[in-house]
């Protein structure tokens, strides 16, 4: 019933370039171990301006309207409001994905529309369960990644120090948060894409085996390949297993998302890892113990994390679209973790029914020039949105379980 959004050619190119982020992160890590790096000056995370989201901060990017129109299969609707809990008993610390359109190799420390939008899509809704902390960081930009993949890298893009700066920023922000705000509280670490890559490095170095590990409620490693030993629940994280129930704490949730009608092609970098004996983790937020479940998606009503110009779907045939920033479509989307053709991923099914007035499709694909879907990306743009309600519910249950153990 509805079409899929077309991204501008330049943006799509930047997204395609983003596929190599994992390789960039690995390069920075390896070179950081073998040679001295003259890193840029550190940020001052004592400054409120260094944070997108911080409780009580003026201009907190997470203090926003998350009102949702719930669209039922019969076309009826209702409005669901949202309220954050300023007294939430645990915290969430978030590292956002590759979104910056800044012109340099690494982004500046000014929040642009892309950073503001991504916390709206991926983070702010957790505010009903946790206090939210989200640092700005000097990430490797979409601009630099696009130039790299086009064979015309920006000056300095191969400099190990430039590739290390984002990771260093996040570690500095984490340590500032621990020193000044944590005060022994439980914490959930959340990331997506480049942000997940940073957390996959940071957690073994800064959390595992440290006193703060006892305060880890869980970690959400979204839109990234978290290596685990084949058939097991640990791997890159040696002492943080995959979550298999909502009452489990000190564990990890991780998945990448593909449609059941468009599985990962052989060249996809999502859903598999290079390490021998390892595989990409997949935990289904709708059924952590395994199997299939309906996903509680909160879909952007016209925007996603990569473009503010994507056309909104026609949510109900023949009716004007609602004005709320989000739409929910209960019963339309389900998911299950599958292992197919060497890939592990969250396989999403859309229960299209041409006989009902509700949309039969959702946005979320990366679409390049000429309307060609980048099938190797899957539904990367909505990895967080597609299970947001489930993830928020899980964090709420984990919070209760964590507090009950204290």
N, C-alpha and C positions, 0 to 999 in steps of 0.2 A: 504494500500500500504506500509505503514511503521510500524515497531514495536515500542514498548514502551521501554524506557531505564530500565536496571536493575541496581539497586544500590547495592553496596557491602553490604554483610550481616551485618557487624558492623555498617555501616552508616544507613542502614534501621532500625536497632535496636535503634540507637540513635534518629532517627526521630520518631519512635513509642513512645519512651520515652518522646519526646517533647509534646505529647498529654497531659501530666499532668502539663504543664507549668502554665496553668490558675490556677490550684489548688495550685501550689507553690506560685504564686503571691498573691493569696488570703490569704494563711497562713502567709506570711510575713507581709501583711497589718494588719491582725488581731493581730498577736503577737506584732507587732510594737506599737499597741495601748495599750497593757496591761502590757508590761514589758520594762525595759530599755534595749536598744540594744547597745552593745559595737561594733560599726561599725569600719571596717578598715579605715585607714587614707584616707582622701579625695584626689581625683586627683587634679592636677593643670591644669585647663583648659585654663590658660593663655599660656601654652606651645603649640606650633603648633603641636608637636608630639602627642598631646592628641586628635587630630581631623583627621578623615579620609578625610573629605572634608571641606575646608575653602577657601573662595575666595583669590586668589593670593598666597596660600601656595605652597611652593616647594614640589613637589610630591603629589599634590592634586589628590586623588583617583578618583575624578569625572571628571578630565580632561583627558578623554580617547576617543578612537575611537568607535563611535556608528554607523558607516556606516551600512546601511541596504540594502539587496537585496529584492526588491519587486517581488514576484512570482505570476503571474496572473494565472487564471484557465486554460488558453490555453497553459501554460508552458512558455510563454514569460516573460522576466525579465527586470528590470531596477534597477539602483543603486540610492539610496536616501542617500544624505549626511546629516550630522548634524553639527550644529554650536551653541554653547552656547552663551547666551547674557550676557556679563559681566556688562552691564548697566541695567539689568532687574530691574523693579521698586519695586518688592517685594522679600521676602526671603522664603526659604523652610528649615525647621528643621526636620531632619529624625532620626528615631530610628530603627535600623535593627533587623531582626529576629534572632532566635537561629541558629547560624551557626558555632560557635567556636569549633574546635577540640582540643583545649588546654587540657592538661592532668589533670588540677585541677578542683575544684568545680566551681570556677569562672575563667573567662578568664583573661589573662594578658592584658597589654595595648599596645601590639605590633600587628600591622595589619598583619594578615596572608592572604594566598590566598583566604580563605573563606570570610573574610571581604571585601577584594578588589573586589571579584567577585559579592558579593551581591549588592554593590552600583552601579556596572555596570549594573546589571539586573534591579534593582528596583528604582534607584534614579537619575542617571546622566542625563537622558533625560529631566528631569524637568528643567535643566539648561538653556533651551531656554526661560523659563518663569520666573525664579526666581534665585537669588543667593542661593547657596546651603551650608548648614551647617550640618555636620554629625559627632557627637562625637563618638570616641571609648568609650566603657564602659565595665565594668567588669561583663559580663552577666553570668548567670548560663549556663554551657557549655553542648554541646551534650554529651560529655564524662560522665559528672556527671548524666545527665538524663538517659543515657543508663544504667549506673551502678545501678541507682535507680530502674528502671523498671525490671532489671534482678535479683533484690533481694540482691544485694551486693553493697549498697550505699558507696560512697567514704567518708572517715572520714571528718566530718564537713559539710556534705551536708544537715543535718537537723538543723544546727545552724541558728537561725533566723537572725543573723547578716549577714551571708553569703547570705541568700536569699533576703536581703534588699539592698545589696551593689550596684547592677545594677541600681535599681530605684534611689538611692541616687546620683549615678554618673550622670544620665541623668538630674536630677533636677539641680545639680551643673552646668552642661554644659549649660542648658537652661538659668539659671540665669547669667552665664558669658556672654553668647551671648546677652541677653537683656541689660546688663550693658555696654558692650563694642562695639557692632556692630549694634544693632537694630535701634537705633536712630529714633524711631517712625514709622518705616516701617511696612507695612502689612506683615503677615507671615502665611505660611501654615505648619501645623504640620502633618508629614507623618510617619506611622509605619506599620509594618507587623509582625504578630504572636507575639513573645515575645515583640517586639517593640511596637506593638499595645496595648498589655496588660499594658505596662508601661505608655503609653499615656492615656489609659482609667483611670488610677489612677491619673496621673499627672494633667490632664486638670481640673477636679473638684477642685483639691487642689491648683493649681498654676495659673490657667487661669480664670476660671469662677468667676465672682464677683470681679475680679481684674482689674485695669486700662488697662492691656494688652489685655483684651478680646475685646476691641474696635478695636484692630489691627489684630484680627484673621480673616484672609481671608476665611479659611476653615481648616478642618482636615480630613485626609484620614486614616481610621482605617481598614486596609486590613487584610484579613486572620484571623479574630478574631471575637468573638461573642460580639458585642456591644449591651447591653440590652436597649431596649426601651419598654415603656408601650404598651401593645397589641393594635394595631390599631392606635397608635400615633407616633409622631416624636421625642419625648424626653423620657428620662429615666435616664440612668447613667449620661448623660449630661442633666442637668435640664434646661439650658438656651441656649443650642446649638442644634437646631433641625436638622433633616436629610435634606440634600440638595434635593430639588425637581425641580430645574432648574439650568442651568449653570450660570445664572445671579444672583443667590442667594449667599450671603456671610454670614460669621459667622456661618456656618453650617457644617455638617459632612456627609461624604460618607463612607459607610461600607458594606462589603459583604464577604462571603466565597463562594468558587466555586466548583461545581460538574458537571460532565457530565450528560446529560439527559438520557444516557444509563446506568449510574451507580449512582443512587441517594444515599443519605446517608443511611447507614444501621442503625438499631436501636441503636447500641452502639456508633455511631459517636458523638464526642463532638463538632463538627462544625455544626452550624445552629440552635442551641437551647441554652437556658440559664436556670439556675436552679431557678432563682427568680420567685416566684408566680406572675402571672399577667404580666409578662414580656415576650418578645420574642426577638430573634436575629434580628438586623436591616439588611435590604437588600436594597441597592440603586444600580440600574443598571447604570454604567457609560455611556452606550450607549443609555440610555433612562431614564434620572433622573425622568421624570414625570410619568413613568410607561410604561409597555409594553415591546415589544421585539425590539432589535436593533442589527445591525452588530457591532461586537467588533473590534477595531483597535489594534490588537495584535502586539507586537514586540517580537518575539520568539528568544530564544538563538539558535545560530547555532552550537549546540553540547554541550552546557553547560546549567545547571540550577543552582539554588541557593544552591543545596545540593551536587552536584557531578560534577567534571570536566571531568569525564570519560564516561559520558552518550553518547551513539552512536547518531550521528546526523541523523535525518530522511533523506530519499531520497526525496528531495523537488520536483524534477521533474523526472519522470520515464525515465531512460536511459541516464540521463545527470549527469555530475559531479556536486557535490554540490558547491555553491559559497564559496568564501573565506571570505566574510564579517562576522563580529561577530553576526549580527542579520539578521533575515528574517521576512518579512511581507507577509501575505497571504490574501489579501482583498477578502471579500465575503465568506471566508471559515467558519468563526466562528461567531456565534450570541449568544446572551444571553438574559435572562429575569429573573426577580425575581419571585420565586414561593414559595408557602406555601404548603408543602406536608408531611403528616404523622408526623406532629409536628415539622417539620424543615422549616426554612426560609433560602433560599440560592439563589445564582446566578446560574441558570441552563444554561449550555453551550451546544449548538448544533453544531456539525461538519457537514457541508453540503458536505458530501462525494459524489463524482461523479466518479465511476469507469471508465467512458468513457473519462474523461479528464486526461491529463498527470500529473497534480499536485497531491501532496500527499493527501491522504484521511484521515489522522489522524495527531495528534500532540502529542508531549511528554508533561509530566507534572504530571503523576501519580507517587506515591510512590510505588516502586516495591521491594519486599523483597526477601528472599531466595526462590529459586525454581521458581522465576518469578511470584510469587503471588502478585497481586495488592492489596495494603492496601486500600480497598474501603472506609474506614471511614475517610480517609484523603482527598478524592476528588482530585481536582487539586491544592492543597495547594502550591505546588512548583512554580506555575506560576500565583498565584493570582494577582500579579502586572503586569507581562508581558502580560497577556491575555487582559488587557484593558488599556495598557500603553498609547496608542495614544489618547484614549478618556480622560483619566485622565489628561494628559498634556494639551489637548485642553480646558478642563473644568477649570483648574487652570489659563490658559490664559484669559478665559472669566471672571472668578471671579476676576482676577487682575484688569481688565478694569472696572468692576462694582464697586469694592472697591475704586479705585482711583477716579472714577466719583462722589462718595459720599463724598470725603474729602473736 
